[in-house]
Amino acid sequence: MVIMRNAFKKIAAALLLLFSPALLFAQNNTGMADTMRSNGRIYVVVAVMTTILLGLIFYVSRLDRKISKLEKETK
């Protein structure tokens, strides 16, 4: 359980560092965002990105549990 918390903290910090430049520069160019918002496609993009992100988090957490189980078995 403690390992999962540490892994989650590391993942959250990595994602924050990964997406922070995108958040800073996303405010300069609003033409494409306005077009996608007016067409309703922005919601599809957000849904796909959220699905991918949740899938990656689920995969990493399962992988962490399996690795922890293997480590306990080898000790």
MDAnalysis code that builds the backbone (N, CA, C; Angstrom):
import MDAnalysis as mda
import numpy as np

u = mda.Universe.empty(225, n_residues=75, atom_resindex=np.repeat(np.arange(75), 3), trajectory=True)
u.add_TopologyAttr("name", ["N", "CA", "C"] * 75)
u.add_TopologyAttr("resid", np.arange(1, 76))
u.add_TopologyAttr("resname", ["MET", "VAL", "ILE", "MET", "ARG", "ASN", "ALA", "PHE", "LYS", "LYS", "ILE", "ALA", "ALA", "ALA", "LEU", "LEU", "LEU", "LEU", "PHE", "SER", "PRO", "ALA", "LEU", "LEU", "PHE", "ALA", "GLN", "ASN", "ASN", "THR", "GLY", "MET", "ALA", "ASP", "THR", "MET", "ARG", "SER", "ASN", "GLY", "ARG", "ILE", "TYR", "VAL", "VAL", "VAL", "ALA", "VAL", "MET", "THR", "THR", "ILE", "LEU", "LEU", "GLY", "LEU", "ILE", "PHE", "TYR", "VAL", "SER", "ARG", "LEU", "ASP", "ARG", "LYS", "ILE", "SER", "LYS", "LEU", "GLU", "LYS", "GLU", "THR", "LYS"])
u.atoms.positions = np.array([
    [0.819, -1.184, 0.000],
    [0.000, 0.000, 0.000],
    [0.871, 1.259, 0.000],
    [1.937, 1.215, 0.786],
    [2.841, 2.367, 0.851],
    [3.562, 2.540, -0.483],
    [3.898, 1.417, -1.114],
    [4.578, 1.474, -2.409],
    [3.672, 2.103, -3.456],
    [2.367, 1.775, -3.391],
    [1.429, 2.355, -4.346],
    [1.319, 3.862, -4.161],
    [1.325, 4.307, -2.919],
    [1.246, 5.743, -2.664],
    [2.478, 6.450, -3.202],
    [3.640, 5.847, -2.979],
    [4.872, 6.445, -3.490],
    [4.882, 6.464, -5.011],
    [4.405, 5.391, -5.607],
    [4.354, 5.327, -7.066],
    [3.373, 6.360, -7.609],
    [2.244, 6.516, -6.935],
    [1.264, 7.507, -7.381],
    [1.834, 8.915, -7.284],
    [2.563, 9.185, -6.219],
    [3.176, 10.508, -6.064],
    [4.197, 10.761, -7.165],
    [4.967, 9.749, -7.494],
    [5.966, 9.894, -8.554],
    [5.288, 10.107, -9.912],
    [4.219, 9.378, -10.164],
    [3.497, 9.520, -11.431],
    [2.870, 10.905, -11.528],
    [2.270, 11.359, -10.429],
    [1.644, 12.677, -10.429],
    [2.680, 13.777, -10.660],
    [3.836, 13.653, -10.026],
    [4.883, 14.654, -10.216],
    [5.408, 14.635, -11.652],
    [5.562, 13.449, -12.214],
    [6.042, 13.343, -13.594],
    [5.038, 13.943, -14.577],
    [3.765, 13.672, -14.366],
    [2.742, 14.234, -15.248],
    [2.660, 15.748, -15.115],
    [2.820, 16.246, -13.907],
    [2.805, 17.687, -13.700],
    [3.969, 18.344, -14.433],
    [5.139, 17.747, -14.319],
    [6.301, 18.287, -15.025],
    [6.163, 18.140, -16.531],
    [5.530, 17.065, -16.973],
    [5.365, 16.820, -18.396],
    [4.391, 17.805, -19.034],
    [3.284, 18.091, -18.347],
    [2.249, 18.927, -18.934],
    [2.339, 20.402, -18.567],
    [3.231, 20.774, -17.661],
    [3.308, 22.186, -17.272],
    [3.730, 23.099, -18.427],
    [4.685, 22.735, -19.297],
    [4.976, 23.624, -20.433],
    [3.790, 23.755, -21.387],
    [3.039, 22.680, -21.556],
    [1.868, 22.745, -22.442],
    [0.818, 23.694, -21.878],
    [0.680, 23.706, -20.567],
    [-0.297, 24.602, -19.955],
    [0.125, 26.063, -20.091],
    [1.416, 26.306, -20.037],
    [1.900, 27.681, -20.155],
    [1.725, 28.220, -21.570],
    [2.013, 27.401, -22.569],
    [1.954, 27.856, -23.950],
    [0.574, 27.703, -24.571],
    [-0.327, 26.999, -23.927],
    [-1.652, 26.779, -24.490],
    [-2.485, 28.063, -24.502],
    [-2.127, 29.040, -23.708],
    [-2.922, 30.257, -23.623],
    [-2.638, 31.220, -24.767],
    [-1.552, 31.037, -25.482],
    [-1.192, 31.971, -26.541],
    [-1.982, 31.758, -27.824],
    [-2.275, 30.532, -28.183],
    [-2.929, 30.228, -29.446],
    [-4.327, 29.680, -29.170],
    [-5.348, 30.533, -29.268],
    [-6.706, 30.083, -28.955],
    [-7.554, 29.854, -30.196],
    [-7.006, 30.045, -31.378],
    [-7.780, 29.880, -32.602],
    [-8.268, 28.466, -32.801],
    [-7.374, 27.502, -32.664],
    [-7.753, 26.116, -32.870],
    [-8.702, 25.655, -31.765],
    [-8.454, 26.077, -30.530],
    [-9.313, 25.670, -29.426],
    [-10.726, 26.225, -29.605],
    [-10.827, 27.464, -30.058],
    [-12.161, 28.045, -30.281],
    [-12.897, 27.310, -31.392],
    [-12.183, 26.951, -32.444],
    [-12.802, 26.213, -33.553],
    [-13.304, 24.854, -33.088],
    [-12.452, 24.139, -32.340],
    [-12.850, 22.815, -31.859],
    [-13.990, 22.915, -30.856],
    [-13.984, 23.943, -30.038],
    [-15.050, 24.126, -29.057],
    [-16.373, 24.430, -29.751],
    [-16.332, 25.250, -30.796],
    [-17.567, 25.602, -31.493],
    [-18.144, 24.409, -32.255],
    [-17.279, 23.508, -32.722],
    [-17.748, 22.309, -33.418],
    [-18.146, 21.194, -32.460],
    [-17.772, 21.324, -31.197],
    [-18.076, 20.289, -30.223],
    [-17.061, 19.164, -30.213],
    [-15.992, 19.302, -30.955],
    [-14.986, 18.241, -31.020],
    [-14.036, 18.266, -29.825],
    [-13.983, 19.369, -29.126],
    [-13.063, 19.463, -27.993],
    [-13.420, 18.443, -26.923],
    [-14.710, 18.131, -26.798],
    [-15.141, 17.158, -25.801],
    [-14.672, 15.750, -26.168],
    [-14.611, 15.460, -27.447],
    [-14.099, 14.166, -27.892],
    [-12.613, 14.056, -27.575],
    [-11.879, 15.133, -27.833],
    [-10.441, 15.139, -27.548],
    [-10.199, 14.960, -26.052],
    [-10.945, 15.677, -25.235],
    [-10.786, 15.565, -23.784],
    [-11.149, 14.158, -23.315],
    [-12.200, 13.582, -23.865],
    [-12.605, 12.229, -23.478],
    [-11.539, 11.203, -23.851],
    [-10.964, 11.329, -25.032],
    [-9.921, 10.390, -25.461],
    [-8.678, 10.539, -24.596],
    [-8.282, 11.772, -24.326],
    [-7.097, 11.994, -23.486],
    [-7.313, 11.470, -22.071],
    [-8.503, 11.671, -21.537],
    [-8.815, 11.181, -20.195],
    [-8.805, 9.659, -20.157],
    [-9.359, 9.034, -21.183],
    [-9.369, 7.575, -21.256],
    [-7.956, 7.014, -21.322],
    [-7.114, 7.616, -22.133],
    [-5.725, 7.163, -22.248],
    [-4.994, 7.344, -20.931],
    [-5.166, 8.486, -20.293],
    [-4.492, 8.748, -19.029],
    [-4.952, 7.789, -17.938],
    [-6.248, 7.553, -17.839],
    [-6.754, 6.609, -16.843],
    [-6.268, 5.188, -17.123],
    [-6.197, 4.823, -18.399],
    [-5.674, 3.500, -18.757],
    [-4.223, 3.339, -18.361],
    [-3.426, 4.367, -18.579],
    [-2.018, 4.307, -18.180],
    [-1.859, 4.229, -16.669],
    [-2.638, 4.993, -15.943],
    [-2.564, 4.952, -14.479],
    [-2.987, 3.578, -13.966],
    [-4.049, 3.012, -14.546],
    [-4.501, 1.673, -14.162],
    [-3.415, 0.630, -14.456],
    [-2.796, 0.724, -15.620],
    [-1.752, -0.225, -16.001],
    [-0.559, -0.135, -15.056],
    [-0.131, 1.067, -14.736],
    [1.032, 1.237, -13.856],
    [0.718, 0.742, -12.451],
    [-0.483, 0.997, -11.969],
    [-0.829, 0.528, -10.623],
    [-0.887, -0.999, -10.567],
    [-1.422, -1.633, -11.606],
    [-1.443, -3.112, -11.635],
    [-0.036, -3.673, -11.730],
    [0.794, -3.032, -12.536],
    [2.171, -3.477, -12.677],
    [2.910, -3.334, -11.352],
    [2.657, -2.255, -10.628],
    [3.282, -2.040, -9.326],
    [2.861, -3.113, -8.336],
    [1.569, -3.475, -8.350],
    [1.095, -4.525, -7.456],
    [1.747, -5.868, -7.782],
    [1.866, -6.171, -9.063],
    [2.478, -7.446, -9.453],
    [3.943, -7.489, -9.057],
    [4.641, -6.398, -9.257],
    [6.060, -6.340, -8.890],
    [6.221, -6.460, -7.382],
    [5.352, -5.800, -6.618],
    [5.404, -5.891, -5.162],
    [5.165, -7.322, -4.709],
    [4.228, -7.993, -5.338],
    [3.932, -9.385, -4.995],
    [5.140, -10.275, -5.287],
    [5.778, -10.059, -6.427],
    [6.954, -10.845, -6.765],
    [8.114, -10.569, -5.804],
    [8.255, -9.318, -5.392],
    [9.316, -8.991, -4.443],
    [9.086, -9.676, -3.099],
    [7.826, -9.735, -2.651],
    [7.524, -10.396, -1.381],
    [7.782, -11.894, -1.481],
    [7.487, -12.477, -2.647],
    [7.694, -13.916, -2.818],
    [9.177, -14.265, -2.841],
    [10.005, -13.401, -3.350],
    [11.435, -13.714, -3.436],
    [12.157, -13.517, -2.109],
    [11.567, -12.766, -1.181],
    [12.222, -12.549, 0.120],
    [12.005, -13.659, 1.057],
])
